[in-house]
Amino acid sequence: MALKIAVAQLNFTTGDSAGNARRIIDAARTAHAAGARLLLTPAQSVCGYLAGAALRRPSFDAACDAAVHAIARETAALAGLAIVVGLPAGRASVIRDGRVIGEQRGAAPESGACVFQAGDVRVGLLPCADDGFEAGAQRAQAAGAKLLAALDAAPFHTGHGDEREALLAGRARAAGLPLVCARLVGAQGEAVFEGRSLAASADGQLAGRARSFAEQLFYVDAARAGTGAGLRLAADTAPAREREADLWDALVTGLRDYARKNGFKSALLGLSGGIDSALVLALAVDALGPSQVSTVMMPSPYTADISLQDAREMARRLGVRHDELAILPEFERFKQSLKPLFGGKPEDTTEENLQARIRGVMLMALSNKHGHLLLTTGNKSECATGYCTLYGDTCGGFAPINDVLKTDVFRLARWRNAHDPHGGGADPIPERIITRPPSAELRPDQKDQDSLPPYEVLDAIIDRYLDVDADIADLVAEGFDRGDVERVARLMKASEYKRQQAAPGTRVSRRGFGDGWRCPLSGPPGN
C-alpha cells in the first residue's frame, strides 16, 4: 500500500473562484505528472478566505459551484487523482475522474464522515483543523480511514507556526492516525497566512514541513511499514526559522498581497529620516521592488539636517526615487490665515498637527495623481496611545507596521540590516537612524519619550493589556507602575476614534486593533 500526496500550498484570491479553480487545475496536472494520486488544497481554496458579506449572496455560492464543476471537467483525464478543494462555511469536496465523489459539510456530528479512496489508501477528510477535529477524526476512523487529510487557513501571528505544528501533531497522536495538513499561504486584507503545511506520523512525530511564506507543491509519500502496520509518512522538512524572519516575511507578504490584489503596482511613503518610515521603506522594496517605490521628504522648520541626510542615504542605498518638498511656505500661510480666528492663543499641538496634516494632503495628492498606494508609517505603540495625527500621518491606504510594537521595529531594523531575504539590498537602514532617539520633529528638541513612557515599559503594558486582557490591577501586581498603567490604558481608550478611521494593516500579533480589539467610543475610562 503506497500513496503519493501533493499539497497545493498556494496563494488564493478571495472572490476569484474562476482564477482559484485555474490554479488548482494547474497544480493537479503537475502533481499527477509527478505520480501523486491525492491533491490537497487549503480550507476555502475555491472561494478564498475572509469573504465576509459576499458569503450571503447566492451569486457567490453559484460561482463556487461553477468553479468546482470546472475543476472536475478540466481534470477528468487525470486518471485516479483525487482532488480535495475547500469551500465556504467549512465545507469541502472530493473530485475524481471528472465528478464529485464526496463532500464534507462542516464539522458538526450530523455532517457525518467523508472517507474516500485515494490510490490504495482510505482517507478521512477533515475540512477544518480546529472545531470538531477530534470528533471528526473519530468518525473518520470508524468509517475505515487510515490517513487523515486536514484543510487549514488559520491566520498567522508571531509564534503561530510552532504552535500550530504542535497542535496538529498532537491531534494525529490522539487519533492514532497519520495526518497531512494543507495550509494557506498569502494575505487577505489584514490577515496573513504562512503556509508551512505539514505531515505528522500517527505517534505525533513531525514527518515533513513545507516552507513558510512561499507557494509550493509539497509532496508526501505514504507507505505501509509492514504487514498489519499503519502508514508511514515521509516528506522534505523545511528548516525552522527565527522569529524575526517569520515576522519580516509576514509583513512583506501582507503588503505585497494587499497591493497586488487591489490593483496597485506602486507605492509611496513619506520618508522622515526616522526609524518607522525607514522600516516601511525596506519592507516596500522587498515587497514590490525598488522601481515601484517612491519616497518624499517634507521638511518643516523643525526637521534636523541629519534627518534629511539619513533619508537621502537610505533612498540611495535602496535605489528608490526620492524627492524633497519643503512645507514651510504652506505652514506659514495656514498660520497666517488662521491667526484671526486663533484669538491670540500661543502655539501648541495645533501647530504640530498642522505640519503633519500638510504632509498628509501633499502625499494624498501624489497618490491620487500617480496611482500609488500611499503607505502610512505608524507603529502599534503609536496607534495604541494615539501618538499620531488624524488626517496627518494617518493618511494613506495601507499601514504595514501598525501591528508592530516599537521595540520590535528596532529589532526588525537590526535583523533586516543583517539579512537580505528578498534581494532588496544589503544593510539598507543607516545606523544613525536606528540609534537616534525617536522624534516626531514637530517642535524644537522634541523626543517621543517626552510624551510617552520608555518604549520597553510602554510595549510591555500594551502587550499584556491588549493581548491577554490583563486589567490594571493585574499589571500593577506584576510590578508595573500604577501611574504608567493607568496612563497607557487611558490613552488606549481615548484613541479608539483615531484607530477606527485609520488605514488597515497586516496583523501579526495574537490580537491587533480593529476586529481584534475595540472599546466604546464614548463612556467612562473604566478598567
N, C-alpha and C positions, 0 to 999 in steps of 0.2 A: 504494500500500500504506500503510495507516494503522491504528492501533490505539490506543484509549484504555484505559489501565490504571488500576485503582484498587487501592491498598494499604490494607488494613484494619489500621491500626496501633491495636490495641485491647488492653485490659487483661482478659486471660482468667483464669479461676479454676481452679486445679488440682483435678481430680476432679469438676468440674461440667460434664461433657460435654454434657448437655442444655442447660444455660444458655449454654455457649460456642457450641453449634450455633445457638441462637436469635440470638445476637449476630451470627454470620456470616450468617445468613439475612437479618436486618435490613439489614446492610451491603450484601449482594448486591442487594437491592431498590433501595436508594438509589443504588448505583453503576450499576445497569442503567438506571435512570431518567435518570441523568446522561450516558448514552451509552457507558459502559465495557463492554467485551466480554471483559475479563480482570480477575478479582479475586484478589489475592494476600493470604494471611494468613501470620503468622509461623510459625516452627517450633513444633510441638506445640500449635497453636492449639486443636485439638479437646479434648485431654486436659488442657492446662495444663502448665506447666514444673515440673521437680523433683518428679515424682510419687513417687519413692523406692520403698518396699516395695510400694506399690499396683500397680506395674508387673508384679509377679509373680502377681497374682490374675487368673484367667480372667474374672471379672466386670468387671474394669477394661477389658480388651480388648473385651468384649461391649458395654459402654457406649459405647466409642469407635465401634464398628461401627454401633451404633444411631444415634449422632449423625450419622455420615456419611450413612446412609440417610435420616435426617430432613432433612438439608440438601438432598440430591438431590430428595427428594419435594417439599419446600416451594419449591424454586427452579426446578422443571421448566418453569414458564410464562415464565421469563426467557430468552427465545429467544436463543441464540447466546452466552450468558455462560458462560465457562469460569471455574470457581472452584477455586483451589488451597488445600487445607487441610493443616495439619501434624498428624502422628500420632506416637505413641510410637516410640522407638528410631530416630529419624532418618528415618521414613517420611513419605510424603506421597501424597495422592490428588488427581486432577483430576476434577471433576464438571462435566457439561454436559448440558443438556436432560433432566434427571431421572435421569441414570445416571453411574456412574464410568467415565470413558473412558481413564484412565491411572493408573498407580501407580509410585512410585519407592520401592524398598525399600532405603534406605540408600545409602552412597557407595561400597561395595565394587565392584570391577570386575564381579563376577558379577551385580550388580544391573542392569547394562546402562544404556541411556539411555532417559529418558522425554521424548519430544518430541511435542508436541501442537499442534493448530491453534487459534489464538485470533484471530478476525477473519481478516485476510489474512496473519497472521504465524505462522511456525513458532517455537514457544517451547520452549526446553530447560529442564527443571526440575532444580534443584539443591536438595535438601531440607535441606541444611546448608551454611552459609557457611564451614565450616572444613575438617574432614577430607575428603580426596578431592576437593576442589573442582576442582583443575586437571585431574585425570584425568577427572572428571565433565564438565567443560566441553568437553574434547576429544572425549569420546564424543558429547555433545550436538551439537557442531558437525559431527562426521562423519555424524550422522543428519539433518542438514539444518537445525539450529536457526539462526535469525537474531537471536534475543534470548535472554538468559539470565534466568531468574527464580529468585532465591535466597531461601531462608527462613532467618531468623536469630533466635536467642534467647540471645545471649551476655550474661552479666550485666555490669552497669556496674562500673567503678572510675574513679577520678579520671583524666581524660585519655583515657578509653576511646573517646569519640565520635570524636575526631580520628584516633586510631589505627585504629579500625575503618573509617572513611571512606577513609583512605589505603590500607588493606589491600584493600578491595573494589574501589576504583578501579584499583589495581594489577592485580588479578585480571581485571578487564574488559579492561585493556590487554593483558595476557599472552594472553588468549583471543582478542583481536581482535573481540570481540562486545560490544554494549551490554548493560548489566545493570541490573535493577531488584531491589532487595532489600527484603523486608518484615521489619521488626524489631519485636520485642515491646516493649510498654511496661507499666509497673506493677511490682508486687513480689510475691514469694512467699517467705515466711519471711525468711531473711537476704539473699536475692538481690533486687536491684532492677534493672529494665530501663528504658533511657532512651528507647526509640523511635528517633527520628532515622533513619527509613527513608530510602532514597536511590535515586537513579538516576545511573548513570555511563555516559558515552559509550564507544565502542569504543577511543578513544585514551586512556582513563583520566581524562578531564576530568569534574568533577562537573557533572551536568545538573540536579540538583534534590535538595532535602533537606527532609524532614518536620520538624516541631517536636520538641523534646526534652521528655520527661516530660509528654506530652499525647496524648490519644486523638484520632485524626482519620482521615478518608478522604483519603489522599494520592494525587492524580491525576497521571499521567504520560502525555503524548502521544508516541506513536512514529510516525514517518513517514519514508518513503524520501526522501532528499535529491534524488535524480535517478535517471535510468535507470542501472542497474548499480551504484548506490551503496548503501551499507548504511543501516541505520535511524539516524535522528537522534532523540534523546530531548529532551523539553522539559517542565519542571515548575517549580513555585514553589520557591524556595530560602529556607528559614528562616535568619535571621541567625545567625552564630557567637555563642557565649556565653562569658562569662568563667568561670574555674574555680569561683569561689565560687557563682555562680548554679547551675551544674550540681550542685555538692555539696549546696547547700541543697535543691534540688528532689528530689534523690535521697533525702535524709533525710526530707523531708516525705512523699514517695511511700511510702517504706518503712514509716513509722509509720502513715499513713492506711490503707494496704492491710492491714497486719497487724491493725489494729483492726477494719476492716470485714469482712475475710474470716474473722475468728474471732468475729464476732458482738458485738464491743464497740461501744457507742455513745458512751462517755465515758471519760475518762482522769483519773488522779490522780497527783500527784507531790508530794514533799516539797520545798518551796522554802526554801532556806537563806540567801538573800542573796548567794550566790556565783555565779561565772560559769557553772559547769556546769549547775546547775539552772535558771539564767536562760535559757540557750540551749535547754534541753529544753522549757521553758515556751513560748518563742517558736515552736519547732517544732510543739508540740502544738496551739497556737492556729491556726497556719497549716494544719495537717493536719485538724483536727476542728472548729474554730470555738470562740470563747470560751465559749459557753453549755454546751459539752460538756467543759470542762476545769475541774478543781478543784485548789487548792493548799493545803497545810498547812505552817505554820511551827511547828517544835517546838523552842523554845529550851531550852538547857541552861544550867548555871551559867557556861559559858564563851562563850556567844553574845554578840557585841558588839551594842550598841544600834543601830549603823549597819546591821548585817545585818537586824535587824527592820525598820528604816525602809526599806531598799532593797527588801526583799521586798514590803512593803506597797505601795510606789510602783510596782513593776513589775506587780503584780497589778492595781492601779488602772489603769495605762496600757492593759493588755490586756483589762480588763473581765471577769476571771475571778473565781469565788468563791475567797475566801481566808480561812482560819481559822488561829488560833494555839492551840497546845496545848502548854503547858509540860511538860517531862518531869522537872523537879526532884523532885517527890514520889515518882515511881516510881524514879528513880535512887537516892534516899536509902533507899527501902525495900529495893531489891535489895542495896545495900551492907550494910545492917544485917542482912539475912537471911544474907548470905554471910560476914559477918565472922567467925563462929566457925570456919568452915572455911578461911579465908584464912591463918590461923596467924600473924597479926600482920605479914604481909609488907606493904611500902609500896605505895602506889598506883603503877600503871604502865599499860601499854597495855591491861590487862584492864579497867580502869575507863573508858578511852577507848572501847573496843569495846562496853562495856555500854551507853553512851549511844546508839551507832548501832543496837544491837540493840533497844533500847526503841523507838526510832523505827520500825524495821522492823516490829515487832509491831503498832504502832498503825496504820501505813499499810496493812498487810495486812488488819487488821480492817476498816478503812474500805472497802478494795477489796472484801472479801467481802460486807459489809453492803449496799453500794450498787451492786455490779456494775461498778465502774470497772476499767479496765485500769491497773494500777499501773506507772508508768514509773520505771526506775532512771536515775540521772543521771551515772554514772561514765563517764569518757572512756578512750580507748585507752591513754594514758600510765599511768593508774592501773591499768587492767586488766592491763597488761603487767608492772608491778612489784609487783602485789599491794597497792597503796596503797588498800585498800578493806576493809571488814569483812564477812566471811562471815556471813550471816543478819542483816546490818545494812543498810548502804546498798546491798548487792547484792540485797535483797529486791525482787521485782517480776516482772512478766510480760514486759516488753519493755525493751530498753536502747537507746534511739535513737542515742546517740553513742558506743557502746562501740568503734567503729572510727574514731573521730576523735581524732587526737593533740591534746594540749593547745594547742600553738601554733596549730593550725587552729581550735580552739574560739575563741580570741581573734580570729582573722581573720574567722570567720563571725559573731561578735557584732558586729564593726565593720561588716561587709557588711550584715547584717540591719538595723542601725540606719540605714543609708544607703539601704535599699531596702525596699519593701513589696510583694513579688511576689504575695501571695495575699490582700491586703486585711485582714490580721490586725491592722494598726495600725502607724503610723509610729513610728520611734525607740523601740522597746519596752523596751530594756535601759538602765537608768540608768547614766550614765557612770562613777559610782563603783564599780559592780560590775565594770566592765571594768578599771579602773586599780588597784584594791586588790590587794595581794599575796594570792594564794590561800591559804586556810587551812581545815582541817577543823574548827577551833574545838572541839576535844575536850580541850584543856588550855590553861593560861594562855599567851598570846602565841605560839601555835603558828602556824607557817608551813610550807607544803608543802616549800619548799626547805631546811628543816631536815633533812628525811629523804631528799630526792631531789636529784640533780644539777640544775643550771639546765635549765628545760624545753627551751631551744633545743638543748642538748647531749643531754639525755635522748631527745628525739624523733628527733634525727638518728641516734643509735645504734639505737633501736628500729626505725626505718625501714630502715636498712641490714641489721641483724641478722635482721629478720623478712622483709622484702620480697624481698631478693636473696640471702639465705643467706650473707652475709658472716660469716666467722669472726673470732675475737678478733684473730688476727694481722693479718688484712686491715684491720680497723678501726684498730688501732694504727699500721699502716703509712700509713693515710690521715690520721693526725695526731691521733686521739683519745687521750686519756689512758688508759693501760692500767688504772689503778685504776677509772676510771669505767666502762670497757667491761666489765671482769670483774664489777664490782658489778651492772651492769644485766643482764648475761647470767645471773648467779646468781639475781637476783630474778625474772627472767622464768621460769626453770625451776622455782624454788621455789613460784611462784604458780599453777602449772598446775592444781592441785587446786581452787583457787578458781574459775578460769575454767570448768572442766568442770561446776561447779554453778551457774553464773550464767545469767541470762536471755539469750535470743538478742537480736540487734540487727541493724541494717542494715549490710551490708558495702559499704564504699565505697572500699576500698584494693585493691591488687592481691592482697594476702594478709591476710586478717583472722584472728583467733583462731578456734578451733573446727575445722571441717573443713580450713581452710587451713593451720593450724599446730598441731601437737600435739607435746608432748615426753613422755617416760616419766614416770609419776607417782613412780617410785622409781628410784634409781640415782645414780651419781656425777655431779657438775656437768658434767664433760666440757667440750667446746668450744662 
